[in-house]
Amino acid sequence: MTVTISIGSGKGGTGKTMVIVNLALLLAKTGKKVCLVDLDLGGADAHILFGLFEPKRTLTDFLTRKVESIDDVIHTFYSFQGLQFIPGTGNTLQTANLSYQEKQRLLRALSSIEADVLLIDVGAGTNYHALDFFMFSDLQICVTLPDPTSIMDLYTFLQLATIRKVLGSFLSQSDVGIFLKNHNFTTLNEVFELAEKTREGTKAKAQLALKYFHPLLIVNRDGADSKVNKFKMRKMVAKYLSIDIPELGDIPEDPKIDESLKTYMPVCELYPKSPAALSLKAIAGKVDKIIGLFARNDTPN
C-alpha cells in the first residue's frame, strides 16, 4: 500500500519545499521506499535543494508525452538513502495550464508509482491545480509562517480547499452537482445553504465529506516573538470551516536552514543536530507513526 502525503501553503515563502525535502529524506532513512514529486507547476524548485540543477528528465517530459511512463522521469538519489524524486515542470504555459484530461492522466500516473510513501509538493496558492493536488492525497499537511498575513493566507487556502472537497463529493452528473458547480462560493456556509435549498438532506451529505478531512499544521520559523495564536486559529477554522487542524509541530527560526539552502543540501543531512533539524526529525517521527496507522488499517482481518 502506498500512503500519499501532500504539503501545501496559502502563500509562497513559507518554507514548504524545505520541509517536504527534509521529510522525504528522513522517511527514506527509516527504510521505506519514498518518492517525492514536485507538483509546483510552473515554479518547481525542489531539485535545487538536492543540488540537482539540470535534471535530464522532468515532469514536463511526461506531460508533453516525450516519455509515456512516469517511471521514466524518476531520479534516484543513492547518496540520500535511495530516495526517489520526480523534478517538476519548467515555467511553460503548456504545463502550468493543464487541461482536465491532462491532470487526470497525471493523477492516474502518480497512483501507479510503486512506493511506500508518495510525497507531493503542491504549488503555493489557491488555484484549482494546487487545491486538487492537495486534496488528492491520503494525508494533507499545511505549512505557514507565524505572521498575521501568512495565517490569513492559510485560512483562505483551507477555506477554498474545504469548498473544493465538498463540491467534489457530489457526482459531476447529478443535478445538485451541476447546479452547485455553476456558482462561485466565497464561504462554506454558502455551499451548505444552497445545497440544502436545491435538495433537502443534501447539507448533511456535504458536511459528511469533511468528516475525515483534518489537515495537519506545521508552523515554520516559530520563535519567542511569534504573533500567531494557534489555539485561536484552530478555533476559528473549526467554527467556520467545520474541520480540525491538529498541530504536527513547529520549526524554530534557525540560521542553519539558510546555510543549508545555500549549500544545496537538506538541513537534516548537513546540520543534523541543529534546532531545525531536530524539530523536523520529531515531525517526521509523527508522520511515520501515522503512515503505520494507514498500513495497519489496510491489512485484511
C-alpha positions in Angstrom: 0.0 0.0 0.0 1.2 3.5 -0.9 0.4 6.3 1.5 0.2 9.6 -0.3 1.0 12.8 1.6 0.7 16.3 0.1 2.1 19.6 1.5 0.6 22.9 0.7 0.5 26.5 1.9 -1.5 29.6 1.4 1.4 31.7 0.0 4.9 31.3 -1.2 7.9 31.7 1.0 6.7 29.6 4.0 9.5 27.1 3.6 7.1 24.4 2.4 9.6 22.9 -0.1 12.3 22.9 2.6 10.0 21.0 4.9 9.0 18.3 2.4 12.5 17.7 1.1 13.7 17.0 4.7 10.7 14.9 5.5 11.3 12.8 2.4 14.9 12.2 3.4 14.1 11.4 7.0 11.3 8.9 6.0 13.7 7.3 3.5 16.2 6.8 6.3 13.6 4.6 8.1 14.0 2.1 5.3 10.8 3.0 3.4 10.7 3.4 -0.3 9.9 7.1 -0.7 9.1 9.1 -3.8 9.0 12.8 -3.8 7.1 14.6 -6.6 7.4 18.3 -7.3 3.9 19.4 -8.4 4.6 23.1 -8.2 3.6 23.6 -11.8 5.5 26.4 -13.4 7.5 27.1 -10.3 9.3 23.9 -9.4 12.5 24.2 -7.4 12.7 21.2 -5.1 15.5 19.7 -7.2 17.8 22.6 -6.3 17.7 21.7 -2.6 19.3 18.4 -3.6 22.0 20.0 -5.7 20.3 18.8 -8.9 20.5 21.9 -11.1 19.7 20.4 -14.6 17.6 17.2 -14.4 17.8 15.1 -17.5 14.1 14.3 -17.3 11.3 16.3 -15.6 7.6 16.1 -15.3 7.4 18.2 -18.4 8.6 15.2 -20.4 5.8 13.1 -19.2 3.1 15.8 -19.6 4.2 16.5 -23.2 4.5 12.8 -23.9 8.1 12.7 -24.7 8.0 9.7 -22.4 4.9 7.6 -21.9 5.6 6.3 -18.4 6.1 8.5 -15.4 8.7 6.0 -14.2 11.0 7.3 -16.9 11.3 10.7 -15.2 12.1 9.3 -11.7 15.6 10.1 -10.4 17.1 8.0 -7.6 19.4 9.7 -5.1 21.6 6.8 -4.0 23.5 9.2 -1.7 20.2 10.1 0.0 19.1 6.6 1.1 17.8 5.7 -2.3 15.2 8.5 -2.2 13.3 8.7 -5.5 12.4 12.1 -6.9 10.4 13.5 -9.8 11.5 17.0 -10.7 8.7 19.5 -11.5 8.0 21.2 -14.7 9.7 24.2 -16.3 7.9 27.6 -16.5 5.9 26.9 -19.6 2.3 27.8 -20.3 1.5 24.3 -21.5 2.5 22.6 -18.3 1.3 25.4 -16.0 -2.2 25.3 -17.5 -3.1 21.6 -17.7 -6.5 20.6 -19.1 -8.8 18.4 -17.1 -7.8 15.4 -19.1 -4.1 16.0 -18.7 -4.5 16.4 -15.0 -6.4 13.2 -14.7 -3.7 11.4 -16.7 -1.1 12.8 -14.3 -3.0 11.7 -11.2 -3.5 8.2 -12.6 0.2 8.0 -13.2 1.0 9.1 -9.7 -1.3 6.4 -8.4 0.8 3.8 -10.3 4.1 4.7 -8.7 5.4 1.8 -6.6 6.5 3.3 -3.2 5.7 3.0 0.4 5.3 6.8 0.7 4.5 9.3 -2.1 5.2 12.9 -1.1 3.7 15.7 -3.2 5.0 19.2 -3.1 1.9 21.3 -4.1 2.3 24.7 -5.5 1.6 27.6 -3.2 -1.7 29.5 -3.6 -5.3 28.7 -4.2 -5.5 27.9 -7.9 -7.5 24.8 -9.0 -4.4 22.7 -9.7 -2.9 23.4 -6.2 -6.2 22.6 -4.5 -6.8 19.4 -6.5 -3.3 18.1 -5.9 -3.6 18.9 -2.2 -6.8 17.0 -1.9 -5.6 14.0 -4.0 -3.6 12.6 -1.1 -4.4 10.4 1.9 -2.9 12.9 4.3 -2.6 16.6 4.0 -0.1 18.9 5.7 -0.1 22.7 5.7 2.9 24.9 6.3 2.6 28.5 7.5 4.7 31.3 9.0 3.6 32.8 12.3 2.9 36.3 10.9 -0.7 37.5 10.5 -0.7 37.7 6.7 0.6 34.1 6.4 -2.1 32.9 8.8 -4.8 34.7 6.8 -3.5 33.2 3.6 -3.6 29.8 5.2 -7.2 30.3 6.3 -8.1 31.3 2.7 -6.3 28.2 1.4 -8.2 25.9 3.8 -11.5 27.6 3.1 -11.2 27.1 -0.6 -9.9 23.5 -0.1 -13.0 22.6 2.0 -15.3 24.2 -0.6 -13.5 22.2 -3.3 -13.8 19.0 -1.3 -17.5 19.5 -0.6 -18.2 20.2 -4.3 -16.2 17.2 -5.3 -18.4 15.0 -3.0 -21.3 15.4 -5.4 -21.4 13.3 -8.6 -20.5 15.5 -11.5 -23.6 14.5 -13.4 -26.1 14.9 -10.6 -28.5 17.8 -10.7 -27.2 19.1 -7.4 -23.6 18.8 -8.5 -24.2 20.6 -11.8 -26.2 23.3 -10.1 -23.5 24.0 -7.4 -20.6 23.9 -9.8 -22.2 26.7 -11.8 -21.9 29.0 -8.8 -18.9 30.9 -7.3 -18.7 30.5 -3.5 -16.7 32.5 -1.0 -17.8 30.7 2.2 -18.5 27.1 3.1 -21.9 28.1 4.6 -23.0 29.4 1.2 -22.3 25.9 -0.2 -24.3 24.2 2.6 -27.2 26.6 2.3 -27.6 26.4 -1.5 -27.1 22.6 -1.4 -30.0 22.3 1.1 -32.2 24.6 -1.0 -31.5 22.5 -4.1 -32.4 19.2 -2.4 -33.5 18.6 1.2 -30.9 16.5 3.1 -28.0 17.5 0.8 -26.4 19.7 3.5 -25.8 16.6 5.7 -24.1 14.9 2.8 -21.9 17.9 2.2 -20.9 18.1 5.9 -20.1 14.3 5.8 -17.5 15.0 3.1 -15.4 16.9 5.7 -15.6 14.3 8.4 -12.2 12.8 7.8 -10.5 15.9 6.4 -8.1 17.1 9.1 -5.0 18.8 7.5 -2.0 18.8 9.9 -0.3 22.1 10.7 3.3 23.0 10.7 4.4 26.5 11.8 7.8 27.3 10.3 10.3 29.9 11.7 8.5 29.9 15.0 10.0 32.0 17.8 9.5 33.6 21.2 8.2 36.7 19.5 5.7 34.7 17.4 2.4 36.6 16.9 0.3 33.5 16.0 -2.3 32.3 18.5 -2.6 28.7 17.3 -5.5 27.9 19.6 -7.5 30.8 18.4 -6.7 29.9 14.8 -7.8 26.3 15.3 -11.0 27.5 17.0 -11.8 29.8 14.0 -11.1 27.1 11.5 -13.4 24.7 13.4 -16.2 27.2 13.7 -16.3 28.5 10.1 -14.8 25.6 8.1 -16.1 22.6 10.2 -12.7 21.0 10.3 -9.9 20.5 12.8 -6.2 21.2 12.0 -4.1 19.2 14.5 -0.6 20.5 15.2 2.1 18.4 13.7 4.9 20.5 15.1 6.8 23.8 15.0 10.2 24.5 13.3 12.2 27.3 15.1 14.0 30.2 13.5 17.4 28.7 12.7 20.2 30.2 10.6 21.4 26.7 9.7 18.4 26.4 7.4 19.6 29.3 5.3 23.2 27.9 5.3 21.9 24.5 4.1 19.9 26.1 1.4 22.9 28.0 0.1 24.9 24.7 0.2 22.0 22.9 -1.7 21.7 20.3 1.0 18.8 19.3 3.3 19.4 20.8 6.7 18.8 17.4 8.3 21.7 16.0 6.4 24.1 18.9 6.7 23.4 20.0 10.3 21.6 17.0 11.9 22.0 18.4 15.4 20.6 21.9 14.6 17.4 23.0 16.3 15.5 23.0 12.9 16.8 19.5 12.1 15.8 18.1 15.5 12.3 19.6 15.1 12.0 18.1 11.6 13.0 14.7 12.9 10.3 14.9 15.6 7.8 15.9 12.9 9.0 13.0 10.7 8.6 10.6 13.6 4.9 11.6 14.0 4.3 11.3 10.2 5.9 7.8 10.3 3.5 6.7 13.0 0.6 8.0 11.0 1.8 6.1 8.0 1.9 3.0 10.2 -1.7 3.5 11.1 -2.7 3.6 7.4 -0.8 0.4 6.8 -2.5 -1.4 9.7 -5.9 -0.2 8.6 -5.3 -1.6 5.2 -4.3 -5.0 6.5 -7.1 -7.6 6.0 -8.6 -9.1 9.2 
